[in-house]
Amino acid sequence: MPRYILRYGSTRAVGLFSPRGQDRYARGMRVIARTPRGLEAAEVLAEATDEQAKLLESSGGGGQIMREMSGEDFNELAHIHDREPSAFETCAKHVARLGLPMQLVDLEQVFGGERLVIYYLSEERVDFRDLVKALASEFQTRIEMRQIGVRDEAKLLADYGDCGQPVCCGTFLSEMPPVSMKMAKVQKATLDPTKISGRCGRLKCCLRYEFDAYEELQQDLPPIGSDVVTKNGRARVLAQEILAQQLLVATEDNRRILIPASDVLTVLKTGSGRREGRDDSDRPDRRRNPAPQTDREPDKPTEAKDANQDENPDTAQN
């Protein structure tokens, strides 16, 4: 029996789903599926291969496809989206009334009505027990509070990136691995924070895409500062052209030439990998353009806890 990869929810989660009976679905079809959160509208991305199925099974988040969306389902989904702005305003009023140190980001009503998910930002622990009680009484449904990071905020709200394409986190990225400044340096990307920061203010996720290839190719090159013997004599490595597999070297007669890495016969002394006499004039002025934050902390949504609710700390049901 075939299984399918579906995308669902405001956070565009991806999971592995099984059809009912002998039902078959095509890419792009809109369906109603039972997820760990209840009944939700979802989009079929593809029929899962064995390798994809193993990967998604380990990550969880799957379920069963109930049916293809009907005209009534589309109407109900439109009504749910129409009610969300007023629900968001109601929630914001309760937050202001209670004086809670949190910033509301988004609100999501699950299709089947099983729960209302509220996404928020906060730099400290929030005691939202009174808020949950008020919202559960107001909406007569289960309330789930989801604390998220700034990258998840961009995933929920951002539309297009600097490249002119829809943001990666809002289209095909199901997870957002950490990105470091080293990835930008290895690829010789500009270090101007305004050009390497994404909509979230963090380093762009796309800096990671080719980093593994750069790192693998760089292992075949002698580090910067190495003393090498080439076909034309001894030289010192000044810089690397990783993709082109070329080296900028200084020869014994003080000439600087670009040579293929294959011209290196042996390495006499391995360098430190740091460029000597580096000119910092092209580095960003940190006083005017503070460097983008690297991902020192996880940005995955974390469910806030309520000390007085033992069985389900982040939810309440009226």
Secondary structure, 3 states (H helix, E strand, C coil): CCCEEEEECCCCEEEEEECCCCCCCCCCCEEEEEECCEEEEEEEEEECCHHHHHHHHHHCCCEEEEEECCHHHHHHHHHHHHHHHHHHHHHHHHHHHHCCCCEEEEEEECCCCCEEEEEEECCCCCCCHHHHHHHHHHHCCEEEEEECCHHHHHHHHCCECCCCCECHHHCCCCCCCCCCHHHHHHCCCCCCHHHHECCCCEECHHHCCCHHHHHHHHCCCCCCCCEEEECCEEEEEEEEECCCCEEEEEECCCCEEEEEHHHEEEEEECCCCCCCCCCHHHCCCCCCCCCCECCCCCCCCEECCCCCCCCCCCEECC
